[in-house]
């Protein structure tokens, strides 16, 4: 069974898999590999995987963010909508690097609403 992070990762990978090839013919090189940081890119190149299915949430959000202008032009997104992507990045980082203190119900509900 998926947890929320797995479900979010799966859905973003599915969305980008449908969208990115529409942006350019060489989308893997120009959009995916160009957006990743050196560690992410090295991992992907070593795996010889050419799909988004095995990328983690951090990598997928980075690809989406680094290509926001290209994606938003294709999809007709408003500039204000990028706020939700940035907030998802913050949520992912907060949850990945949290300490042992419990998350307040208010923060949890806000994060779930954003996602």
Secondary structure, DSSP 8 states (H G I E B T S, - for coil): ---HHHHHHHHHHHHHHHHHHHH-TTHIIIIIIHHS-HHHHHHHHHHT--SSTT--HHHHHHHHHHTHHHHHHHHT--GGGHHHHHHHHHHHHHHHT--SS---HHHHHHHHHH-
